[in-house]
Structure formats: structure tokens, C-alpha cells
Amino acid sequence: MTTQPPRISVCIANYKGEMDLPDCLDSVLAQRGDFHLEVLVHDDASPDGSLALLRSRYPGVRVIESARNVGFCISNNRMAEVAQGDYLLLLNNDARLRLGSLAALLSAAQAGHAQDILGLPQHTLVDGSLVDRGYRTDPWLNPIPILEAGTHEAGVVTGACLWIPRAMWTAIGGFPPWFESIAEDIYLCQAARLLGHHVLVLGAPGFDHWIGKNLGGGKLAEGRMQTTTRRRALSERNKTAVMLICYPMSALLVLLPLHALALAAEAVFLLFSGTGRAKVRAIYAPILPWLWRHRRDIATERRRLRAAGIVRAQQFFSQTTWMPHKLRMLWRHGTPQIR
């Protein structure tokens, strides 16, 4: 066994992933290239046989066992804290890397993107079709899939497969632990761009992903957007927090009131379109109390990032599409189905 420190640390947050982990880990261990690799799995108090599987079939994988369920953000923060590689690849337990992915990411980093966040084309494991090549965002940070081929800049890379220099992760401070899950990738990418770094998606090879398997929803089915109350609630509150942390004050003064009005209008629309009152209340009612409860966390992160250096607003919003994405999706696919 080599004693040379790893160049790449693959970090896999796992919860109830016994059925998914073998394909995920095998896709990582099948990668070949001129690099040393370490693989870390944080098991988030899974009630299934994940730990037994890891011990019996993957003795070379470093396992961090959590005594209680702490969520996706803390899971990744714990792995990043002990990772030894120069680069971190955050990988979902229900994702599979295509051959050559790690070599391509490392090659891009060495070719002038050593301080940038990188991503790969995402394909669905249902049929292999392309889901996105990164995302742009609208003013409310709703992700808009990019589909054009080739390597290009994006606003956001999905956290299901996200490459980040460990030094940048440390400078940003990792994921806000109070986010729990959802939109943490948006935060990481917006914070990196705020500090003058780029978010780049490679043209190939790519990865395959069971989208929405862990929290449900997040995909199209039978022509309608599918989501869950929990996913939608986490998304709306966390995206609002990202705006408060990362957006320039001049933009916030304009966009935040519009954002509040848009959320209120959205809640009313869902009520009148047949979404149950309990679901609508569960999504929108907790946003303001949660933001107030974490107001000091938000203010602290905002001050810290601004002290580290800020790009001009024009550059920061270069990957923003000003047409609200939810209106576009409503026009194309109708009212989302919320479970």
C-alpha cells in the first residue's frame, strides 16, 4: 500500500444507501489515472446494512460513523475536515462516475482551473438521458439546466458530483451546518463566485444519478414536475438564505421584497390549484421564523465572505437569467405535483 498522500479525496455522504453504495463505490474504484485516491464515506446513522456492507466489501474505504442523523451538510463537513487530498469530490451515494471522470477533472484543474469548482454532465440512471451540464440561475436562485455541449462556465454545479479545491472549501467554510440539505451546492458555488473563482462544467465524461431518490421529487414525470413538501420547504428557505448571504446589498434592496411577494403569490396559487393547505403551510410558513432564528449565522457568513474580497455585481450576476424560471416551468408543465 502506498504511503504517498492522496491527490483526490472522494467524499460520499450516505444514509440508507445499502442498495446504492456498491455501484457508487465500484464506479469510483474503477477510475484510473496518474493520481492517488482516498475514499471517505460518512454514514449518517443508517438503519439498514450500510455499515456491514462497507466493512465486509470495502475495507480500503475510510468510514466515519455518526451516532445520530445529522444531515447532508454536516456529513460532508466532517469528511472534508479529515480529508487529505488537494481536491475534494463530493459524490452522492446514488451517483455513478463514468470512466475517466476523475482523470478529466484533475487534468482540468492542472490546466488552469486549480482554484475553481468543476462539475460533469449529469445523466439520469433511468435511461441515461442528459439532465444538465451545470446550471444558470434566475434572480431567486432557481437552477436552470444548461444543455449545450462543451466545457463552459456555469452558475451552479450540482452537489451530487462537485469537485472543489480543499483550500477553497476551507476559505468558504464548507456548507452551513444549519442548512441541513438542499441548495447547499448553490451556496458553495455562489460563495466561490463571490470570491472571484469560476464554476466550470466539463464536456465529458459525466456521471449517472438517481435524481430525487433520497429526498424525493426534483424531476419530471409524465410531463409534470414532481417534488415533495420537504424538498420544497428546504429549497425555499435555503435559497433565501443564500441570497441574504451572497447578494450585493444594492441587489437585495430590490430583489428581496420581490422575492417575498413571489413566494406569497406562489403559496396562494398552489392553494387555489388544489395543493392541500397543510402542504402549503409546511412549505412557506417556516421560512421567516427559520431566517430569524439564524439571522446571526447569516450575518456572520455575509461579513466573512465580504471581508475575503468581492467581485463586481456585473460579474457575479453573469450567470443569472432574469426571467423567473418557475414561470417558464409553469407554462411548460403546469402546476407541480407535491407529495
Residue, then its C-alpha position, 0 to 999 in steps of 0.5 A: m500500500t502506498t504511503q504517498p498522500p492522496r491527490i483526490s479525496v472522494c467524499i460520499a455522504n450516505y444514509k440508507g444507501e445499502m442498495d446504492l453504495p456498491d455501484c457508487l463505490d465500484s464506479v469510483l474504484a474503477q477510475r484510473g489515472d496518474f493520481h492517488l485516491e482516498v475514499l471517505v464515506h460518512d454514514d449518517a446513522s443508517p438503519d439498514g446494512s450500510l455499515a456491514l456492507l462497507r466493512s465486509r466489501y470495502p475495507g480500503v474505504r475510510v468510514i466515519e460513523s455518526a451516532r445520530n442523523v445529522g444531515f447532508c451538510i454536516s456529513n460532508n463537513r466532517m469528511a472534508e475536515v479529515a480529508q487529505g487530498d488537494y481536491l475534494l469530490l463530493l459524490n452522492n451515494d446514488a451517483r455513478l462516475r463514468l470512466g475517466s471522470l476523475a482523470a478529466l477533472l484533475s487534468a482540468a484543474q492542472a490546466g488552469h482551473a486549480q482554484d475553481i469548482l468543476g462539475l460533469p454532465q449529469h445523466t439520469l440512471v433511468d435511461g441515461s438521458l442528459v439532465d444538465r451540464g451545470y446550471r444558470t440561475d434566475p434572480w431567486l436562485n432557481p437552477i436552470p439546466i444548461l444543455e449545450a455541449g462543451t466545457h463552459e462556465a456555469g452558475v451552479v454545479t450540482g452537489a451530487c458530483l462537485w469537485i472543489p479545491r480543499a483550500m477553497w472549501t476551507a476559505i468558504g467554510g464548507f456548507p452551513p451546518w444549519f442548512e441541513s440539505i438542499a441548495e447547499d451546492i448553490y451556496l458553495c458555488q455562489a460563495a466561490r463566485l463571490l470570491g472571484h473563482h469560476v464554476l466550470v462544467l466539463g464536456a465529458p465524461g459525466f456521471d449517472h444519478w438517481i435524481g430525487k431518490n433520497l429526498g424525493g421529487g426534483k424531476l419530471a414525470e409524465g410531463r409534470m414536475q414532481t417534488t415533495t413538501r420537504r424538498r420544497a420547504l428546504s429549497e425555499r428557505n435555503k435559497t433565501a438564505v443564500m441570497l441574504i448571504c451572497y447578494p450585493m446589498s444594492a441587489l437585495l434592496v430590490l430583489l428581496p421584497l420581490h422575492a417575498l411577494a413571489l413566494a406569497a403569490e406562489a403559496v396562494f396559487l398552489l392553494f387555489s390549484g388544489t395543493g392541500r393547505a397543510k402542504v402549503r403551510a409546511i412549505y412557506a410558513p417556516i421560512l421567516p421564523w427559520l431566517w430569524r432564528h439564524r439571522r446571526d449565522i447569516a450575518t456572520e457568513r455575509r461579513r466573512l465572505r465580504a471581508a475575503g474580497i468581492v467581485r463586481a455585481q456585473q460579474f457575479f450576476s453573469q450567470t443569472t437569467w432574469m426571467p423567473h424560471k418557475l414561470r417558464m416551468l409553469w407554462r411548460h408543465g403546469t402546476p407541480q405535483i407535491r407529495 
